Amino acid sequence: MNDTSTPSSSPAHEHHRRRRSSHNEEQEASYREEIRKELEEREQRMRQEALEHEEAARKEMDERAKARLRREEEEQFFQERGYVRHVNRYGHVEWITPDEAKLRRQYRRKEFVRSIFKGGKGTRNVLRKWILAGMLLMAILITGAIVVISTTHGPLDPGTLTVTLEQQDPKSGGAKVYLDGVLLRETATPAKITGVLEGWHTVAVHKEGFQAVPPAMRTHVKAGKSVSAQFKLSGVPQMGGVAVTTTNLMVPYTLYVDGVAETHEPGQVIQLPVGYHVICAGKEGYTVTPQYHRVFVTREQQLRITFTFQADDKLGRLEATGADSAYLYRNGAFTGRKANGEALFLPLAKHVLEAPGAEALSTEPARLEVTLLNAEPSCIAFQSTPPLTLLPVTFRTARPGAVVLLDGQWTACVTPWTATVPPGSHYVNFFRDGKWCMPDDRLLVVEAGRENSLTVDF
């Protein structure tokens, strides 16, 4: 009788079937693992995209807020100094003096008239002839009027502008005076400004710790006449104390506060307006460390600073003049002193002095080299003049809101901020929450034809 068993029931076939089933299960598990990894990667990408979207939205909101704050601060800053807002032909906003705005309006009118006279026929030619005739007639009338006035009354004299404060306290000093957006050096209220050209002018005043009311005033000066502009300073200046102590010195010395010198007794407490100040000390025949203290005075807490005096018979005397409002930098380092003629006692060596332009002034020369050989006084002179050009420079910090110090001056502007400065060397630092960004001011060279900016992790 023949064997009737089927191949499927053989042991070899059963083993093969089990191996194939096991292989299928392993392959399925591998596929599932791959699919899970793909899903996890997809989920990770989705989360990353969501985070990037949220970050982009937050940055956009921050940029909009900063842009709004920048516009508000810029408008307040320039209006307080007598500038006017002007939109140029490219749609960009500029802040210029009223006189410059007037000149630009006149230039636009001239351009309009010039466009009328560019070629053309028919009605344009007729209009051109009438305008030429009118302009010629007006020129004849004006020339005749000038001749009559000159022959009967003599040449027109410039006017005089008197700027005063309501109830000025003689002990606290006057306020700085700005005429058409330009600081009048060595001029403070009450001020009598002579030689003012006839026409409309913008005058403003500024005093640390006060708010001027009104912020700026438009006044018309007539030839040979005197006109007055009076302001009121709102708010009582808040004062804070600074105790200045000395080491190795028990006799009077010279203390310099924001470049202004006065005799000081060791251990004396000085009262200063709340805010930023630079304090230095000096005495002939002594080296002083540190060279300066940068302090931020508050009403709540009395500050204490110390200067150490060390006798030194190898010091020279240097006097820098010509830039009273500009801080001096020696060999690239901030000195805390100004180029106002006060003596600096320095080692007998070669020194490179800079006085970067303050109050939007350009200082010439950019730097001066002097070698002190003995104790005989040496003098150097800078000259501050309005710059021929101003270039934009942008300051940024990793976290917005840091106050910018430019060329040693407290600007009261916070990052991100775009300033216009004369080309050349400038020194920058930042201040936030009682801390300085850098121990030494950083050099920034501003040049035409490139983007000038400084970004720091602060």
C-alpha positions as CSV (number, residue, x, y, z in Angstrom):
1,M,0.0,0.0,0.0
2,N,1.4,3.4,-1.0
3,D,2.3,6.2,1.5
4,T,-0.4,8.9,1.2
5,S,1.1,11.7,3.5
6,T,1.4,15.2,2.0
7,P,4.5,17.4,1.8
8,S,2.9,20.0,4.0
9,S,3.0,17.7,6.9
10,S,6.7,16.9,6.6
11,P,9.1,18.2,9.3
12,A,11.3,20.1,6.8
13,H,8.3,22.0,5.4
14,E,7.1,22.9,8.8
15,H,10.5,24.3,9.8
16,H,10.7,26.4,6.6
17,R,7.2,27.8,7.3
18,R,8.2,28.8,10.8
19,R,11.4,30.5,9.6
20,R,9.5,32.5,7.0
21,S,6.9,33.5,9.6
22,S,9.6,34.6,12.0
23,H,11.3,36.6,9.2
24,N,8.1,38.4,8.4
25,E,7.5,39.3,12.0
26,E,11.1,40.8,12.3
27,Q,10.6,42.7,9.0
28,E,7.3,44.0,10.2
29,A,8.8,45.1,13.5
30,S,11.7,46.8,11.6
31,Y,9.2,48.6,9.4
32,R,7.2,49.7,12.4
33,E,10.4,51.0,14.1
34,E,11.3,53.0,10.9
35,I,7.8,54.5,10.8
36,R,7.9,55.4,14.4
37,K,11.3,57.2,14.0
38,E,9.9,59.1,11.0
39,L,6.9,60.1,13.0
40,E,9.1,61.2,15.9
41,E,11.2,63.2,13.5
42,R,8.1,64.7,12.0
43,E,6.8,65.7,15.5
44,Q,10.2,67.2,16.3
45,R,10.1,69.2,13.1
46,M,6.6,70.4,13.9
47,R,7.7,71.5,17.4
48,Q,10.7,73.3,16.0
49,E,8.7,75.0,13.3
50,A,6.2,76.1,16.0
51,L,9.0,77.4,18.2
52,E,10.5,79.3,15.2
53,H,7.1,80.7,14.3
54,E,6.6,81.9,17.9
55,E,10.1,83.3,18.0
56,A,9.6,85.1,14.7
57,A,6.3,86.5,15.9
58,R,7.9,87.7,19.2
59,K,10.8,89.3,17.3
60,E,8.3,91.1,15.0
61,M,6.4,92.4,18.0
62,D,9.6,93.5,19.6
63,E,10.8,95.2,16.5
64,R,7.5,97.0,16.2
65,A,7.6,98.1,19.8
66,K,11.2,99.2,19.4
67,A,10.4,101.1,16.2
68,R,7.5,102.9,18.0
69,L,9.7,103.7,21.0
70,R,12.5,104.8,18.6
71,R,10.2,107.2,16.8
72,E,8.8,108.6,20.0
73,E,12.3,109.1,21.6
74,E,13.7,110.5,18.4
75,E,10.9,113.0,18.0
76,Q,11.1,114.1,21.6
77,F,14.9,114.3,21.5
78,F,15.2,116.4,18.4
79,Q,12.2,118.6,19.1
80,E,13.6,119.5,22.5
81,R,16.7,120.7,20.7
82,G,14.9,122.8,18.2
83,Y,15.0,120.5,15.2
84,V,12.1,120.1,12.8
85,R,10.9,116.9,11.0
86,H,11.5,116.8,7.3
87,V,10.6,114.1,4.7
88,N,13.0,114.1,1.9
89,R,12.3,113.3,-1.8
90,Y,13.0,109.6,-1.1
91,G,10.4,109.4,1.7
92,H,13.0,109.2,4.4
93,V,12.6,111.3,7.6
94,E,15.4,113.7,8.5
95,W,15.7,116.1,11.5
96,I,17.2,119.3,10.4
97,T,17.4,122.9,11.6
98,P,14.6,125.3,10.7
99,D,16.9,127.3,8.5
100,E,17.9,124.2,6.6
101,A,14.3,123.2,6.2
102,K,13.6,126.7,4.8
103,L,16.4,126.3,2.3
104,R,15.2,122.9,1.2
105,R,11.6,124.3,0.6
106,Q,13.1,127.1,-1.4
107,Y,15.1,124.6,-3.4
108,R,12.0,122.5,-4.1
109,R,10.2,125.6,-5.4
110,K,13.2,126.4,-7.6
111,E,13.1,122.8,-8.9
112,F,9.4,123.2,-9.7
113,V,9.9,126.5,-11.5
114,R,12.8,124.9,-13.4
115,S,10.6,122.0,-14.5
116,I,8.2,124.5,-16.0
117,F,10.9,126.1,-18.1
118,K,12.2,122.8,-19.5
119,G,11.3,123.0,-23.2
120,G,7.6,122.7,-24.3
121,K,5.4,124.6,-26.6
122,G,2.1,126.3,-26.7
123,T,0.7,127.1,-23.3
124,R,3.9,126.2,-21.5
125,N,5.8,128.8,-23.5
126,V,3.2,131.4,-22.7
127,L,3.3,130.6,-19.0
128,R,7.1,130.7,-19.1
129,K,7.1,134.2,-20.5
130,W,4.6,135.5,-17.9
131,I,6.6,134.0,-15.1
132,L,9.8,135.4,-16.4
133,A,8.2,138.8,-16.7
134,G,6.9,138.6,-13.2
135,M,10.2,137.5,-11.8
136,L,12.0,140.3,-13.6
137,L,9.5,142.9,-12.3
138,M,9.8,141.6,-8.7
139,A,13.6,141.7,-8.9
140,I,13.5,145.3,-10.1
141,L,11.1,146.3,-7.2
142,I,13.3,144.5,-4.6
143,T,16.5,146.0,-5.9
144,G,14.9,149.5,-5.8
145,A,13.7,149.0,-2.2
146,I,17.1,147.9,-1.1
147,V,18.7,150.9,-2.7
148,V,16.2,153.2,-1.0
149,I,16.7,151.6,2.4
150,S,20.5,151.6,2.1
151,T,20.6,155.3,1.1
152,T,18.2,156.5,3.7
153,H,18.8,154.3,6.7
154,G,22.1,152.7,6.0
155,P,22.8,148.9,5.9
156,L,20.5,146.5,7.9
157,D,22.1,145.5,11.3
158,P,21.6,142.1,12.8
159,G,19.3,141.8,15.8
160,T,19.8,140.8,19.4
161,L,18.2,137.9,21.2
162,T,17.9,137.7,25.0
163,V,17.2,134.4,26.5
164,T,16.2,134.2,30.2
165,L,14.6,131.9,32.7
166,E,11.6,132.6,34.9
167,Q,12.8,132.8,38.5
168,Q,16.4,131.6,37.9
169,D,18.3,130.6,41.0
170,P,21.8,132.3,40.9
171,K,23.3,129.5,43.0
172,S,22.3,126.6,40.7
173,G,23.6,128.3,37.5
174,G,21.9,128.9,34.1
175,A,20.7,126.6,31.4
176,K,22.5,125.8,28.1
177,V,21.2,127.7,25.1
178,Y,20.5,126.2,21.7
179,L,19.9,128.5,18.7
180,D,18.5,126.8,15.6
181,G,19.5,123.4,17.0
182,V,23.2,124.4,17.7
183,L,24.6,124.6,21.2
184,L,26.0,128.1,21.9
185,R,29.3,127.3,23.6
186,E,30.1,129.1,26.8
187,T,26.6,130.6,26.7
188,A,24.1,130.1,29.6
189,T,21.0,132.0,30.7
190,P,20.6,134.8,31.2
191,A,22.1,135.2,27.8
192,K,22.3,138.2,25.4
193,I,23.0,136.9,21.9
194,T,24.1,139.5,19.4
195,G,24.6,139.3,15.7
196,V,21.5,137.3,15.1
197,L,20.4,137.5,11.4
198,E,16.9,138.9,10.7
199,G,14.3,136.2,10.4
200,W,12.6,133.4,12.2
201,H,14.8,131.4,14.6
202,T,14.3,128.5,17.0
203,V,15.7,128.8,20.5
204,A,15.7,126.2,23.3
205,V,17.3,125.7,26.7
206,H,18.5,122.6,28.6
207,K,19.5,122.0,32.2
208,E,20.2,118.6,33.8
209,G,17.3,117.5,36.0
210,F,14.8,120.0,34.7
211,Q,12.2,120.1,31.9
212,A,12.0,123.4,29.9
213,V,8.6,124.9,29.3
214,P,8.1,125.3,26.4
215,P,10.6,122.8,25.0
216,A,11.5,125.2,22.2
217,M,10.3,128.6,21.0
218,R,10.0,130.2,17.6
219,T,10.9,133.9,17.6
220,H,11.3,136.5,14.9
221,V,14.3,138.7,15.1
222,K,14.2,142.1,13.3
223,A,17.3,144.0,12.1
224,G,18.6,146.4,14.7
225,K,16.0,145.3,17.2
226,S,16.1,143.2,20.4
227,V,13.7,140.4,21.1
228,S,13.3,138.3,24.3
229,A,12.6,134.6,24.8
230,Q,11.8,133.4,28.3
231,F,11.6,129.8,29.5
232,K,10.4,128.2,32.7
233,L,12.2,125.2,34.2
234,S,9.8,122.7,35.6
235,G,10.7,120.5,38.5
236,V,13.1,120.7,41.4
237,P,16.4,119.0,40.7
238,Q,16.8,115.8,42.7
239,M,20.2,115.6,44.5
240,G,22.3,112.8,45.8
241,G,25.4,112.5,47.9
242,V,28.9,111.2,47.0
243,A,31.5,110.8,49.8
244,V,35.0,111.2,48.4
245,T,37.8,109.8,50.5
246,T,41.6,109.7,49.8
247,T,44.5,107.5,50.6
248,N,48.0,108.8,51.4
249,L,46.8,112.4,51.2
250,M,45.4,114.7,54.0
251,V,45.6,118.1,52.3
252,P,43.3,119.8,49.8
253,Y,43.4,118.7,46.2
254,T,41.5,119.4,43.0
255,L,38.3,117.5,42.3
256,Y,36.9,117.4,38.7
257,V,33.2,116.7,38.4
258,D,32.1,116.4,34.7
259,G,35.3,118.3,33.8
260,V,34.6,121.2,36.2
261,A,37.4,121.8,38.8
262,E,37.0,122.8,42.4
263,T,39.2,122.6,45.5
264,H,38.2,119.7,47.7
265,E,38.9,118.6,51.3
266,P,39.6,114.9,52.0
267,G,36.5,113.1,53.2
268,Q,34.1,115.8,52.0
269,V,30.6,114.8,50.8
270,I,29.5,116.5,47.6
271,Q,25.9,116.9,46.4
272,L,25.2,116.2,42.8
273,P,22.1,116.1,40.6
274,V,20.7,112.6,40.2
275,G,22.1,110.9,37.2
276,Y,25.4,110.1,35.5
277,H,28.6,111.9,36.5
278,V,32.4,111.5,35.9
279,I,34.6,112.3,38.9
280,C,38.4,112.7,38.8
281,A,41.0,113.9,41.3
282,G,44.4,115.5,40.7
283,K,47.3,117.2,42.5
284,E,50.7,118.3,41.2
285,G,53.4,115.9,42.1
286,Y,51.1,112.9,42.6
287,T,49.8,110.1,40.5
288,V,46.2,109.2,41.2
289,T,44.5,105.9,40.9
290,P,42.0,105.2,39.6
291,Q,42.0,108.0,37.0
292,Y,38.3,108.4,37.3
293,H,35.1,107.1,38.8
294,R,31.9,106.8,36.7
295,V,29.0,107.0,39.0
296,F,25.2,107.1,38.8
297,V,23.9,109.2,41.6
298,T,20.5,108.4,43.3
299,R,18.6,110.0,46.1
300,E,18.2,106.8,48.0
301,Q,21.8,105.8,48.6
302,Q,24.9,107.9,49.3
303,L,27.8,106.7,47.2
304,R,31.4,106.4,48.4
305,I,34.5,106.5,46.2
306,T,38.2,106.6,47.0
307,F,41.3,108.0,45.2
308,T,44.8,106.9,46.1
309,F,47.5,109.5,45.8
310,Q,51.2,108.5,45.3
311,A,54.0,111.0,45.3
312,D,55.9,111.0,42.0
313,D,58.6,113.4,40.9
314,K,58.7,112.2,37.3
315,L,55.5,113.8,36.1
316,G,54.9,116.3,33.4
317,R,52.2,118.9,33.1
318,L,49.9,119.0,30.1
319,E,47.1,121.4,29.3
320,A,44.7,120.7,26.5
321,T,42.4,123.4,25.2
322,G,39.9,124.2,22.5
323,A,37.2,121.5,23.1
324,D,35.6,122.4,26.4
325,S,32.8,119.9,26.2
326,A,34.8,117.0,24.8
327,Y,36.3,114.3,27.0
328,L,40.0,113.5,26.5
329,Y,41.2,110.0,25.5
330,R,44.9,109.3,26.2
331,N,46.5,106.4,24.3
332,G,43.0,105.1,23.4
333,A,41.8,105.2,27.0
334,F,39.1,107.4,28.7
335,T,40.7,109.9,31.1
336,G,37.5,111.5,32.6
337,R,39.0,114.9,31.9
338,K,38.0,117.5,29.3
339,A,40.0,119.6,26.9
340,N,39.1,122.8,28.8
341,G,42.6,124.0,29.8
342,E,42.8,122.2,33.2
343,A,46.2,120.6,33.9
344,L,46.8,116.9,33.6
345,F,49.8,115.4,35.4
346,L,51.2,112.6,33.3
347,P,54.3,110.4,33.2
348,L,57.3,111.6,31.3
349,A,56.7,109.8,28.0
350,K,55.0,110.1,24.6
351,H,51.2,110.4,24.7
352,V,48.5,110.4,22.0
353,L,45.5,112.6,22.9
354,E,42.1,112.6,21.3
355,A,39.0,114.7,22.0
356,P,36.2,113.1,20.0
357,G,33.5,115.6,19.0
358,A,30.8,116.2,21.5
359,E,27.4,117.9,20.9
360,A,27.7,116.8,17.2
361,L,30.9,118.8,16.8
362,S,33.9,117.8,14.8
363,T,37.3,118.2,16.5
364,E,40.4,119.0,14.6
365,P,43.0,117.6,14.5
366,A,41.7,114.1,15.2
367,R,44.6,113.3,17.5
368,L,47.7,115.1,18.8
369,E,51.0,113.6,19.9
370,V,53.0,115.1,22.7
371,T,56.2,114.0,24.5
372,L,56.6,115.2,28.1
373,L,60.4,115.5,28.9
374,N,60.3,117.4,32.2
375,A,58.0,119.2,34.6
376,E,57.6,122.3,32.4
377,P,54.0,122.8,31.2
378,S,53.2,121.6,27.7
379,C,50.1,122.8,25.8
380,I,48.1,121.4,23.0
381,A,45.0,122.9,21.3
382,F,42.1,121.3,19.6
383,Q,39.4,123.1,17.6
384,S,35.7,122.2,17.7
385,T,33.7,123.1,14.6
386,P,30.4,122.0,13.1
387,P,31.1,119.0,10.9
388,L,30.8,119.1,7.1
389,T,29.1,115.7,7.1
390,L,27.3,113.5,9.6
391,L,27.1,109.7,9.1
392,P,24.6,107.3,10.6
393,V,25.8,104.6,13.1
394,T,23.7,102.0,14.8
395,F,24.2,100.6,18.3
396,R,22.7,97.3,19.4
397,T,22.9,95.1,22.4
398,A,21.8,91.4,22.7
399,R,19.0,92.6,25.1
400,P,17.5,96.0,24.0
401,G,17.3,98.9,26.5
402,A,21.0,99.6,27.4
403,V,22.0,103.3,27.6
404,V,24.6,104.4,25.1
405,L,27.7,106.3,26.1
406,L,29.2,108.0,23.1
407,D,32.7,109.6,23.4
408,G,32.3,109.6,27.2
409,Q,29.0,111.5,27.1
410,W,25.7,110.1,28.5
411,T,23.3,110.2,25.6
412,A,20.0,109.2,27.4
413,C,19.3,107.0,24.3
414,V,18.9,103.2,24.6
415,T,19.6,100.4,22.2
416,P,18.8,99.8,19.5
417,W,19.6,103.4,18.5
418,T,20.9,105.0,15.3
419,A,22.9,108.2,15.8
420,T,24.4,110.6,13.3
421,V,28.1,111.5,14.2
422,P,31.0,113.1,12.4
423,P,33.3,110.6,10.5
424,G,36.4,109.4,12.4
425,S,37.2,107.8,15.7
426,H,34.5,107.5,18.4
427,Y,34.5,105.6,21.7
428,V,31.4,103.7,22.9
429,N,30.2,102.0,26.1
430,F,26.8,100.8,27.4
431,F,25.1,101.0,30.9
432,R,22.3,98.9,32.3
433,D,21.0,98.2,35.8
434,G,24.0,99.8,37.5
435,K,26.5,97.8,35.4
436,W,28.9,98.8,32.6
437,C,29.2,96.6,29.5
438,M,33.0,97.0,29.1
439,P,35.7,98.1,31.5
440,D,37.1,100.4,28.8
441,D,35.3,102.3,26.1
442,R,35.5,100.5,22.7
443,L,36.9,102.3,19.7
444,L,34.6,102.6,16.7
445,V,35.9,104.2,13.4
446,V,33.0,105.7,11.4
447,E,33.7,106.0,7.7
448,A,31.7,107.0,4.6
449,G,30.7,104.3,2.1
450,R,30.0,101.5,4.5
451,E,27.5,100.4,7.1
452,N,28.7,101.7,10.5
453,S,27.3,99.7,13.5
454,L,28.4,98.2,16.8
455,T,26.7,95.1,18.3
456,V,27.7,93.7,21.7
457,D,26.5,90.8,23.9
458,F,25.1,92.8,26.8
